[in-house]
Amino acid sequence: MPFRNLPPAIQKAVQEQGFTSPTQIQEKTMPLIFAGKDVIGQSETGSGKTAAFGLPILTNINHGKGVQALILTPTRELCLQVTDALRKFSKYKPVTILPVFGGVGLNQQLNNFRNADIVVATPGRLLDLLNRGCRLSTARYVVLDEADRMLDMGFIADVEKILRNTPKNRQTILFSATISPKLHSLVQQYMNAPTIICAQTHVDTSLLKEKAYVVTPQDKFSLIVHLLKTETQGIALVFCGTRHACDKITKSLRSQNIDAIAIHGGLSQSQRTHNINQMHQKGTGVLVATDVASRGLHINNISHVYNYDLPQTPDDYVHRIGRTARAGAKGMAITIITQQDLREFKLIMRDIGRQISLTPLPEFAKVTLLTSQSRKHSFKQNHGGNRSHHGSSHPRQYRKFWKRSR
């Protein structure tokens, strides 16, 4: 649906955001949402899905009639990102949009709930509010954003409980990168004859290049330091398997005069928001992250994605590398693996239908990870969820996935 068909107040805000024509997922789903249909949109992060569901909802709701739209997201970061986007789209229309997530005060969210027109929420905190008397009886729209991620994080029971607290005649919109059997069950029970829309999810190989290096465990850190210093332009995103590894790599990169900051679930909401804002403002640097950052976060100018540790699933690999080569820009995705990880890496490539030749190692200086009492303290705080050697933090339970997948 062309943006010019939107109401003038919404259209003006959309134009100010620089949108001139709809993306594929917007073009396919917006007419259906405007027509009142339940919709399943299968698309990757960065495809424009927030506008796809947000613009029809903002067009059709009016201020002061209770919570008319509920948008469920898997993480606090995505909750804030969706809220920010909807507020920009509704700049010239009086709409109250309330983000609801844990890690911040509950009472203020309780007080603001009664005046909200749209609630963007993570499942756990929303249930806290519902248990304290908040109601969703006026909700006309329910959006499940990144539904597969919510199920992966164990929120399926919470999501079902929330859906049972909304009107049966609501319009339900679901966006997901993949459609799993669990998701099929949710769809059958809580959606009304949904139309399934699939946007293209393949990687544009003309924009994104992928490399893989095989090194010894002792040389993984040395190689990442060399690559960050010689190849990266703009922002680099380095993925680690655990919080402990994330903190360890961040501190060690700083010791090598590399501007690195960390983001993972062990940080407070204010710390995570501050770190992301820092990266946005500078436009350069290294963000060391667990998979909490692989979906939903909007970070501009990511030139390189590094898989320091292998992802847990093939889908996670796709989501990780999808953080670069966006909006027509070129990007590079580099995976650093050890010989013991090689078989698992090949399984990932097989499952996503990709062939990546191993790249010869460049010459690089040998450097070591930091070892200190602070590392040991961090290890205890995070329950020691990784292997003892410093070359890999690949959790043992990852191995089970590959046994099942075969």
Secondary structure, DSSP 8 states (H G I E B T S, - for coil): --GGGS-HHHHHHHHHTT--S--HHHHHHHHHHHTT--EEEE--TTSSHHHHHHHHHHHH--TTSS--EEEE-SSHHHHHHHHHHHHHHTTTS---EEEE-SSS-HHHHHHHHTT-SEEEE-HHHHHHHHHTT---TT--EEEETTHHHHHHTT-HHHHHHHHHTS-TT-EEEEEES---HHHHHHHHHH-SS-EEEE------TTTEEEEEEE--GGGHHHHHHHHHHHT--SEEEEE-SSHHHHHHHHHHHHHTT--EEEE-TTS-HHHHHHHHHHHHHH--EEEEE-GGGSSS---S-EEEEEESS--SSHHHHHHHHTTSS-TT--EEEEEEE-GGGHHHHHHHHHHTT----B--------------HHHHHHHHHTTT-S-SSTT----THHHHHHHHH-
